[in-house]
Amino acid sequence: MGCTENHDMVGYFDLGAKFFAGEPFDDSSPSKRNNKLIIRIQRSSARAETNDVLALTITSTYEVARCVAGFTRGDGTQDWDPRLCDRSAGTARVAIGDGGQVIHGSFDPYKTCPNAGLLDAYSALLSGVAQGDCDSTDPAVMALNPVGCPATCPDRNSWIEFSVFGRAHESSGQVDPKFIVNYDEQIQATSLHLGLCDLATVQANKDRKFVPSPRLTGSLDGKFDFDLRRGQGAQAFP
């Protein structure tokens, strides 16, 4: 990570997360009406602007629930989108990326790198986004990442495996399109891998501008397990 202009961090990094939060809400777009869920995993309970934060934005809890439930119809067809969900190993592995994937991920090391500063026109502070598969030979993959990924972003295979996602794993049939993860229900990810690349580099590539060398690259692996509970009214997350 390029923490400052004169100092970089290279090597092992431990997020040491001690704060987990989730915020379910409905998409206000009349064309989608998806239920969404933001999961935030932080080094501490301090404000995000002064913290090291891993954030996962699930744009459709229904799509994730379909993957976790793994329902097969009577005619043998599968009730999940194979572009977004991989159940070939018997687990519910959901793709993460910054294109058409159902989950978007980001990592902001504001605690570790507080003085990264405004070094470019795209990112005020150091931030990394999780890159999805960018194989330009596969039309299905190209549909998820229509502008591809910068060549300087080496890890492009981000995913998460959920074993518990609300009550989706208990489903014996097709998941209701109105599915939500309710408060007092569990979310358990048995494995997580994020291939991270500097937001400024990724955004410049999308804008078809000169692509700067990334200040943040690497991978972040882990797991988490927590119950979604309603917090106090004054908290940033309800």
N, C-alpha and C positions, 0 to 999 in steps of 0.2 A: 504494500500500500504506500502511495506517495503522501505521507502525512503532512509534510511541509515541502517547500522547494529545496531544502537542504538536507532532509532526513527521510529515509524510507524504512518501512518495516518489511522484512522478508523472512519467511519461515512460518513456524507453527503459531496459530492463533486460537485462543480459547475464549469463546463468548462468555462462558460462566453465567449463563442465564439464571436469574432468580425471580423474574417477573413475567407472567403470562397473562395475556388479555385477549378477549374475543368480542367482536361487535357484529351481531347479525342485523341486517336491515334489508328492506325491499328496494329494488331498482326503481327509480322514479320514471324511467323511460317507458312511454306507453307501448312501444313496440316489443319490449322484452319482458317486463314484469318478473324478472328473476329475483330470487332471494339471494343475497350476498352475505359473505362473512369475511371480516378482516381479522386475522390472527397476528398478534404482535408479541414477539419474544425479545425481552430486553435484559441487559446486564443488571439493571436495578429498576426500582419503581419511579425513578426521577423522570423529569420531562424528556420527551423523545429528542429534543434539540440538544440535550447534554448527555446523551446516552449512546450505547452501542445497541442498535435495533435491527432485528430481523423481522420483516413484515411480509405476510402472505395474504394476498387479496384473492379470495375465491369468488369469481364472478357469477357462478351458478352452483349453489349447494345441491341442486337437483342433479346436475351432471356428476358431481362427486359421489352423491348417494347412489346413483345408478352403478357406478364403478364398484363401490363397496358392496352393494347388495349382490351383484353378479348374477342377476336373474336371466335364465334362458327360457325363451318361449316354447310352446308346445311343438312348433314347427322347426325347432333347432336354432333359430336366429337369436342373437344376443341383444339384450336390452341395455347396451352401453355403446358409446361412440369409440371405436377402436383407434381413432386419431388422437383421442384425449386420454384413453384408459387402456392399460396393458394388464391383462389378467392371465397371460400365457404361463406364468410361474405359479399361479394359484393365489397370488396376492393382488391387492387393489392398488396398482401403481398409476398415479395420475401425473400427466406431463405438466411441467412448469415452464413458462416462457414469457416473453414480452410481446408476442404477436397474438394469434388467435387461440392460444391455449386457455383453458378454463381457470388456471391459477397463475397469477403473476407474483413474482418474488423480488424483494429488494433488501439490501443490507447497507445500513448507514452507520459507520464507525465514528460518530461524533464525539464519543468519550475518548476513544483511543487516539483519534486524529482531530483534536479541536481546532487546530490552526491551519487546516488545509487551505482555507480562504478561497476567494474568488479568483481562480487562475484561468478561467476560460468563459466563453459566452454561453455555455450550456448548463453549467452546474455551479451553484454558489458554494457548495460544500462537497466533500468527497462522498460519493455514493456509488454503489454497485447494483446492477440488475442481473437477475437470473436469466441465463440464455437457454433457449430451447433448441431442439435439433434443427440444423440448418442445411441438411442434405438437399442440394438444389436439383438432384436427379429424380427426386420423388415428388410427384405433383401434390400428394396429400400433405407432405411436409412444407412444400412451398406455399400452400394455402394458409398455413399457420404463421409463416414468416415470409411474407411477400417481398420484403426488401433484403432478405438474407441477414447475415451477421458479419461484423468486421473480421477480417483475417487475423487481426491481432488479439482477438478474444478466443483463447484456445479451448476452453471447456464449454461445450454447447449441449450438454445433456443433463438438464435439471428435472428432478422428479421428486415425488413424495408418495410413500405407501401408508395408507390409512388402514388400521384394523378396526377402529371404532370411530364412527362419525355420526353422533347422535344415535338414532335407532335404526339407521340404514342397514347395519349388519344383521339386525333381527328380522328383516323383511323376508317373507316367504314368497312374495310375488313381485309384480312391477311396482316401482317406486312412484308415489304420487307426485305429479309435476309441481304441487304446492309444498313439497317437502321443505322443512326448515330444521335447523338444529336449535332446539329449545334450551332455555336456561335450565340449569341443573342436569344437563346431559353431558356425556363425556366425549372428548375428542382425543384420540390416541393415534399418533403417527409412529410406527415402529422403525421407520428409516426415512431419511431425508438427504437429498444431495442437490446442492445448488452450484452450478457453474457460473461464477460471477465475473462481470466485466464492467469497467467504468461507465457510468451513465453518460458522461460527456462524449465518449467514443461511440457508444451505441446510438445516441441521438444524432450525432453528426453523420453517421452512416445512413440513418433513416432520412435525414434531410438532404442527403447526397451532397454534403459539404466536404471540405478537407477533413479527413479523419485523423484526429490527434492520437498519439500513443497513449494507451490507457494508463492511468495512475493507479488503478485498482484492478487486479486480476487474481483469481484463485478459486478454490472450492471450499464449500462449507458443508459439513456432514454432521448429522445428529439425529435425535429423536425427541419427542415430547409427549406428555400425557397430562391432561388437566380437565377439570370440570368447568363448564361454562356457567358462571354465576353472576347475578346482577349485583353491581357494586353500588357505592354511594352516589347520590345525585351530583355531587361536585366533582367527581372523578372524570377524567378525559374519556374513559370508556365506561358505558353504563353497566 
